[in-house]
Amino acid sequence: MIKNGIYKHSKKGTMYKVICTAKNSETLEDFVVYESLYDNETSKYWVRPASMFEDLVEVDGNKVPRFVLVEEEK
C-alpha cells in the first residue's frame, strides 16, 4: 500500500508529495497522484501506475525502490 506523504526519487534525488491513489475507470488499475516539490517546468502534478511507482530501479549497481517514503502524512 502506497502511503500519502513525502517521497524521494532514488535516481534523481528529487522530492514529491503523494496526494492519493486512484483507479483507472476503464481498467481499475491503481495509479499514484503526486506533486513535484521542486520547480518543474513540465508539470507540477503527475500520475504513474502504482506498479511503476513501487518498482525497483538500479542505482550504483544496486536495486532500490524507485521512490522512498521519507515522511508519512499524519
Buried (B, 14 or more C-beta within 10 A) or exposed (E): EBEBBBBBBBEEEEBBBBBEBEEEEEEEEBBBBBBBBEEEEEEEEBBBBBEEBBEEBEEEEEEEBBBEBEEEEE
